[in-house]
């Protein structure tokens, strides 16, 4: 499991259990994790995961007198869809922005070329009309 999947595993376990009712303490989570060795979450990692979830505001901890800490999912946690989904969404946005940048650069280059073509055409037209004006002016003055 990736670190994001490990955090999601703990979070969604806690979220599911709390939504079912009751309080879930640290040791309840730890015992469940021990029964799922494929997660490769050890005690230190579990403590860090719980701390990360608390720091991000998805769970709160209530210290019970002479008992294990009890965790509750916050409202922010109830609407949270997981770190993995958040990462995937972020990556999709990054790819989308990169594609937009590529399209913008391509369009910009095409517009620069078009601007140069218009400028050259305008210059040629200006020279032509200046020559026409001189030609007309000299034709008028030579007849007098």
Buried (B, 14 or more C-beta within 10 A) or exposed (E): EEBBEBBBBBBEBBBEBBEEEEBBBBEBBBEBBEEEEEBEBEEEBBEBBBEBBBEBEBBEBEEEEEEBBBBEBBEEBEEBEBBBEEEEEEEEEEEEEEEEEEEEEEEEEEEEEEEEEEEEEEEEEEEEEEEEEEEEEEEEEEEE
